[in-house]
């Protein structure tokens, strides 16, 4: 049973995507939207648009690092976030 998650957040107001990892999705989203995470504070409110469940923290951290690279971002946009409609004017 998976215990860790790699999650993708999207800002409801600005064109911003954030990738992170956690063992508790609800708590982590609460922390992001509560202003407790400096790197996402200016982009609130945020919503989880996708997540990947894995068995270990190590694998979650590896995937998080990968999705933050140029090729990882391309995979996210092309394969995972395909149903996300880009907003015009933001």
HUQUIKA-V813481 format. One record per pair of residues at least 24 apart in sequence whose ideal C-beta (glycine too) atoms are under 10 Angstrom apart, sorted by the first residue. I is the first residue (numbers start at 1). J is the second residue. Records with the same first field share a line. If there is no record, write none. Layout:
I=J, J
This chain:
1=53, 55
2=51, 52, 53, 54, 55, 56, 59, 60
3=53, 54, 55, 56, 57, 60
4=52, 53, 54, 55, 56, 57, 58, 59, 60, 61, 63, 64
5=48, 51, 52, 53, 54, 60, 63, 64
6=50, 51, 52, 53, 54, 59, 60, 61, 62, 63, 64, 65, 66, 67
7=32, 48, 49, 50, 51, 52, 53, 60, 64, 67
8=47, 48, 49, 50, 51, 52, 67, 76, 80, 81, 84
9=33, 37, 40, 43, 44, 45, 46, 47, 48, 49, 50, 51
10=43, 46, 47, 48, 49, 50, 81, 84, 87
11=40, 42, 43, 44, 45, 46, 47, 87, 90
12=43, 44, 45, 46, 47, 87
13=42, 43, 44, 45, 46, 87, 90
14=42, 43, 44, 46, 87, 90
15=43, 86, 87, 88, 89, 90
16=40, 42, 43, 44, 46, 90
17=43, 46, 49, 50, 67, 73, 76, 77, 81, 84
18=43, 46, 68
19=50, 63, 64, 65, 66, 67, 68, 72, 73, 76
20=48, 51, 60, 64, 67, 68
21=51, 52, 54, 57, 59, 60, 61, 62, 63, 64, 65, 67
22=51, 57, 60, 64
23=57, 60
25=51, 53
49=76, 80, 81, 83, 84
50=76, 80, 81, 83, 84
51=80
52=80
